[in-house]
Amino acid sequence: MQKILPLFLIIAVLSCNDVPVKNTTVNGIVKGLQKGTLYLQKVQDTAYVTLDSIFIKGEKKFQLTCNLEEPEMLYLGCSESLNAER
């Protein structure tokens, strides 16, 4: 019994890490954005809150991740126009 108690305490301490798990992934392809930032956002108290962002420099594919505790409506926004070459 004396050997089990320290082992149980070690397991309990190691399992109490508070690292948030990113459980939501948004993959996509954006056409026409030559250079800019793509934002994954949600509305909170009538304001947009950025959950994740990625700088795009000619790539078409993107991946954004965040942690959601419940289902929510998410939005994608960008900082540059989609037709930057005009």
Long-range contacts (C-beta under 8 A, 24 or more apart in sequence): 20-67, 21-67, 22-65, 22-66, 22-67, 23-67, 23-68, 24-65, 24-66, 24-67, 24-68, 25-63, 25-64, 25-65, 26-63, 26-64, 26-65, 26-74, 26-76, 27-61, 27-62, 27-63, 28-61, 28-62, 28-76, 29-60, 29-61, 29-62, 30-56, 30-60, 30-62, 30-78, 30-82, 31-60, 31-82, 32-82, 32-83, 32-84, 33-78, 33-80, 33-82, 33-84, 34-58, 34-80, 34-84, 34-85, 35-80, 35-84, 36-78, 36-79, 36-80, 36-84, 37-78, 37-79, 37-80, 38-62, 38-64, 38-76, 38-77, 38-78, 39-76, 39-77, 39-78, 39-79, 40-64, 40-66, 40-74, 40-75, 40-76, 41-74, 41-75, 41-76, 41-77, 42-72, 42-73, 42-74, 42-75, 43-73, 43-75, 48-75, 48-77
